[in-house]
Amino acid sequence: MRRDPVHTPAPIPDDPTRCGPQLLADLLAENPDRVCIEHKDTEGVWHEMTTGEFDRRVRAVAKGLVASGINVGDRVAILCPTRWEWTLLDFAIWAAGGVGVPVYETSSAEQVRWICADAGARLVVVETPAHAARVDEVRDDLPGLLEVLTIDEGAVATLEARGAQVDDAEIAGRSALTQSDTLATVIYTSGTTGRPKGVELTHGNLVTHAYNGARSAMRVLLEVEPQARTILFLPLAHVFARYIQIVSFVGRAVLTHCPDTHHLLEDLAAVRPTFILAVPRVFEKVYNSADQKAGHGMSRRIFRWSAKVAITYSRALDTKRGPNARLRAARQIADRLVYRKVRAAFGGQLEYAISGGAPLGERLGHYFRGIGVTIMEGYGLTETMAPTSVNLPGLTKVGSVGPAFPGCWVRVDEHGEVWAKGPHIFRGYRNEVEATKKVLVDGWFATGDLGTLDDDGYLSITGRKKEIIVTAGGKNVAPAVLEDRLRGHPLVSQVVVVGDKRPFIGALVTLDAEMLPGWLATHDLPPMDMTVASRHPRVLAALDAAVERTNEVVSRAESIRKIKVLDTDFTEANGYLTPSTKVKRGLVLRDFAAQVDELYIDTRPEHDRDTH
C-alpha cells in the first residue's frame, strides 16, 4: 500500500466526554436564546425554536422514553421522513442513554423486520398509521419490541406526558454516562449487493467529525451574517443528512426541514438557505428544468449561451490568468438575464452547496460555480460518518472529491482501492465480526471504492471495486464514469453499463418520466408515454448524441457501443433502487438479462455505432 497518505491535521483534539448530550449542554450554556430550529406547522406557518426551548423538549421526550421502558443502551428505531421531530427524537434518545436506529420511510415490511430484529429495537417511532401498520405486519418476528408510537397521532405529546413524573436527575445521570466511545447510532447500509449491514457509529464518530468540519472545512458555510441557514430535504435516515444535522448545531446554524419535497421550492423561498446539502440528481434536475423552461427561439439560445459562459468562466478560474475582461463582462450580462433566476430557485441567498452520494460531473460543477453557487463535492460512506474528503471554497478542483477531510487520512493502494483512517471511522458492523475484520485493518478502512490521488492530495473516485467490468478482450472498465455522464442528459433517469465477458460495452437506459413531457414539448413532439417514447426515432437520436458525448471522456475500448432503452424506470417502488437512490445492479442484470443479451445479438464491426 501507499505509505505517504495525505493527511489534514485535526483542528479538534480528542475528548472522551464529547457526545450528543454534551454538545447540546454546551450550546445551552453559551446562549439559550439563539434560534437553532425553524419548523413549519400543519397550516404552513413557520415557527422559531431557541436552544433553550429545544433542550426543554429534548429532556421532556427523553423522560417519556425512560417511562416507556427504554434503558441505557436500548435501541430506538425512527421510521419517518425528514421533519423537525426526527431531530428532536434523535437528541432525546441520546439524552435517555439510548441508541438511534434510522429506517427509511419507504422501507418494505421485510426491510423493517430485518433492521429492527438485527438492531434489537425496543421501541419504534413512525410518522403515519400506514408506517405503523408496516411494523405491525412483522411484529410477531420482533419479540423484544415494546411499542410502536405514531407522530401524526401525537407520539411526541404522548412521550412528554408519560415522562412528567420522571426526575430530571435521571436524565442528567444517563447523559453523564455517555462518552465519546459510547454507541450513538446503528445506520444500515443501502444493500445494493445484499442484505443491509448495521454500521455502528459512536458519539465520537458523529460529534468529533462534526467539530472538525465546522471549525475548518465548513467554516465558510457557517460564518455568515446574521446567521447561517440550511434546509434538510434528504432523508435523515441517510448518514449524509444526519451529519449535516450535527454540523448545523456545532456551527450554530439555523436548521430547517422539508418533509415533502413536492413543497421544496416554496420551502426554499421561505427559508432562504445560505447552504444546502443535496445529491447530484438534484442539481441535474435544476439545470435540466431551467433548460426546458427556456422554451424555444431566442430564450433558449440565451440560456444555452449563458450556460456556456458559466462553464467557460469557471474553467478560467482554475487558470493562472483567470477570466479575461471580455468573459467577465459576458458573465455580468448572463447574470442579469439568467443566473439570478436560477439562484432564486434556491431562495436567493445560496452561495454554497454540498454534494455527495454519487459523482457530480465536471460540467455541472463548472456550471453552478459559474453562476455563483459553489458546489463542494465530497466523498464518504456510512462507515466513515459521511465525508472523508471534500473540496473547499477557494481550493476546489472540479471533477475531484477534494483532499482528505480535516482529521482524516486517505490513501490509495497498489490495486487502486481507497482506504480511510481517522476519528470518523465506524467501530464495526453489528453482529458481523468477520465482515468487520475484512474491512478494518490496522485502523484503516477499506472502502471498496477505486480512486486516484493527484500530487496535491486531491482524491478522484473512478468506480466501485465490485463493479469493475472486464470485457471479453480483457479491458477493465469502471462503469460509474460512463453512467454518471450519460445520466446528465435531461431524458435519462438511470443507466446501467454492461459488458462483463462481452465483446464490447453496452448500457441499459431508462427515461425520466418527469422530464420527458417538457423535452417532448420543446422539441415539437406530441405527448407520449414511456413505452412509445422509448422507441421513438427522435428520442433515440437524442440519446445517440448523448452517448457520443459520453464516450468523449474514455478510450474506444471503454466506450458505449450500443444501448437498450427500457420502457420502465428503476425506482424504489419496483425494487431496483435503494432508499438512497442507488441502483441494485445485480437485480437489474438478473431481471433484464434478456435485454442485455439483445445488445450482443449482432456484433459485426459495421454495427458498432448502432446504438439501438
Secondary structure as UniProt FT lines:
FT   STRAND          6..7
FT   TURN            16..17
FT   HELIX           20..30
FT   TURN            32..33
FT   STRAND          35..40
FT   TURN            42..43
FT   STRAND          46..50
FT   HELIX           51..67
FT   TURN            68..69
FT   TURN            72..73
FT   STRAND          75..79
FT   HELIX           84..95
FT   TURN            96..97
FT   STRAND          99..103
FT   TURN            105..106
FT   HELIX           109..119
FT   STRAND          121..126
FT   HELIX           129..137
FT   HELIX           139..141
FT   TURN            143..144
FT   STRAND          147..150
FT   HELIX           151..153
FT   HELIX           155..162
FT   TURN            163..165
FT   HELIX           168..177
FT   TURN            180..181
FT   STRAND          183..188
FT   STRAND          198..202
FT   HELIX           203..212
FT   HELIX           213..217
FT   HELIX           219..222
FT   STRAND          229..232
FT   TURN            236..237
FT   HELIX           239..250
FT   TURN            251..252
FT   STRAND          254..257
FT   HELIX           261..263
FT   HELIX           264..271
FT   STRAND          275..278
FT   HELIX           280..293
FT   HELIX           297..317
FT   HELIX           325..334
FT   HELIX           335..339
FT   HELIX           340..344
FT   TURN            345..347
FT   STRAND          352..355
FT   HELIX           362..371
FT   STRAND          374..381
FT   HELIX           382..384
FT   STRAND          386..390
FT   TURN            393..394
FT   TURN            398..399
FT   TURN            406..407
FT   STRAND          409..412
FT   TURN            414..415
FT   STRAND          417..421
FT   TURN            423..424
FT   STRAND          428..429
FT   TURN            430..431
FT   HELIX           433..439
FT   STRAND          440..441
FT   TURN            442..443
FT   STRAND          444..453
FT   TURN            455..456
FT   STRAND          459..464
FT   HELIX           465..467
FT   STRAND          469..470
FT   TURN            472..473
FT   STRAND          476..477
FT   HELIX           479..486
FT   TURN            487..488
FT   TURN            490..491
FT   STRAND          492..498
FT   TURN            500..501
FT   STRAND          505..511
FT   TURN            513..515
FT   HELIX           516..522
FT   TURN            523..524
FT   HELIX           530..533
FT   TURN            534..535
FT   HELIX           537..551
FT   TURN            552..553
FT   HELIX           556..558
FT   STRAND          560..565
FT   TURN            572..575
FT   TURN            579..580
FT   HELIX           585..591
FT   HELIX           593..599
FT   HELIX           605..607
FT   TURN            608..609
//
